[in-house]
Amino acid sequence: MTLTPQQRLILVAAAGSAALMLGALAFQHLGGMAPCKLCLWQRWPHVIAIAFGLAALVAVPRLMALGGLIAALATAALGGYHTGVERGWWEGPTTCTSTGASGLSADQLFEQIMVAPMVRCDEVPWEMFTLSMASWNMLASLGLAVLWGLALRRR
């Protein structure tokens, strides 16, 4: 099977999502870093982008490139949102972040501790060059969005 230049770009972009997924799974299963809820949300668009990439081999590549572009932008947006939660720029989902303990009775505080998530979204468990995994996902996904966009424009 001979691939068109458009299909090659699509497969490179899908491979980028696959590499990011493998990295996340390696951090989780080899590095022992359990993902938080927002981390898991960021993975789904990558899975969708991989599916669009594979579908481009048999379906309309232009349509698949549009789907991959949307998926890459979605995970980049989630990564940006998660970065803001980690940095304290805004609050994250209440099921994933700390709400503070001021004004709580001992019983209320105990209840809050007991229902707290094991992995919080507002903590940075790993960073490189002062950027968290969510930040790196955002940047890498924006790069992948460029590839998907180039594939979309290619005839």
N, C-alpha and C positions, 0 to 999 in steps of 0.2 A: 504494500500500500504506500503510495506516494503522498506525502503531506504537503499541503499548500503552506505558503509563508504565514497565512493567518492561523492555520491550525497549529503550526509550530509555536507561534507566540502564545496561543491559548494553552498549549501543553506546558510551556515554560512557566506561565502564570499559575496554572493548576499545580505544577510541581513545587512552586514556591509555597503555596498553601499547604501542600503535603509536608514540605520540610518544616514549616512552622508547627504543624500538628505533631509531627514526630518529635520535635524539640520539646513541645509542651508535655507530651506523654513521657519523654525521657526524664524531664524534671520531676514529673509526678511519680513514675514507677521506679526509676533508678536513683533519683535524687531525694525521694521521700517527701516532696513538697506537694501536699494535697492542694487542689485548686479550690478557690472560693466560688461563689455563685456567679460573679461577673466573669471570672476566668472561664468557666464552663460556657457562659453565653457567648464569649468571643470565639469559641471553637466551632460552633454550629455554622456560621457563614463560611468558614474554611472548608468544612465538609461539603457544603453546597457548591462552593467554587470548584472543588475537586470533581464533583459529579458533573458540573457543567463542562469542565475541561475534557472529561472522558466522553461525554455525550457529543462534543464537537467533532469527534472522529466519525460519527455516523449521522448526526443531525445537522441542522443549519448552523454553521460556525458563527455567523453574525449574531444570531439570536442567542447562542450559547455565550458569546463574548459579552453581550449586554447583561446576561444573568450573572456572569462571573464578575463583571464590573460592579454591579449592585451589591453582590456578596462581599467583595473586597472593601467597598466603601462602608458597608454595614459593620464589618468587624473593626475597621479603623475607627468608626464613630464609637463603638462600644469600648475600644481601647482608650480613646480620648476621654470618654465618660469615666472609665475606671481609673485612669490617671488622676482625674480631678477628685475622685473620691479618696484615693490614696493620699493625695497632697492636701486634703482638707479644704479644697476650693468649694465643694458642695457636698451635701449628704448623699449617701448611697441608699440602697434599699434597706429598710429597717430590719429585714431578716438577715442582713449581711454586715451590719456596722454596729458600732457601739453607740448607745444613746446617752451615756453618762449616768451618774448615780446620785446627783444632787437632789435633795428633797424626797428621797425614797426611804421607806421604812426598811428595817432589817428583813422582814418577810418579802417585801417587794424586790429588794436587792437580791436576795437569795433566788427568787423566782426568775429574775432577769439573768442571773448567772446560769441557772439550770436550762433555760431555753436559748441561750446564746449559741450562735453557730460555732462549730469547731474551728473553721478558718474564716477569718474576717476579711471583708473586702477593703477596709480602710487601713490596712497594714501592708507595708512593702516587705515581702519575705526575701526578695532577691533584687539586686540592682547592679548595673554595670554602667560606668561613666555617669552616675547619678540618675540613670533612667531605669524604671522598673520594667518588668516583663510586659505589663500592659502598655507602657510607653513604646517599648520596642515593637510590640505587635502592631500598634497604631502606625508607626513609621514604616515598618516592613509592608504592612497592608496597603498603605498609600502608594508605595513603590509598585506593588502588585496591581493596584488599580490603574497605574500608568500603563503597565503591560496589557491589561485587559482593554484599556482605552485604545491603545495602538492596534490591537487585534481587531477591535470593533471598526476602526477606520480603514483597515486594510481590505482590499477587494480581492 
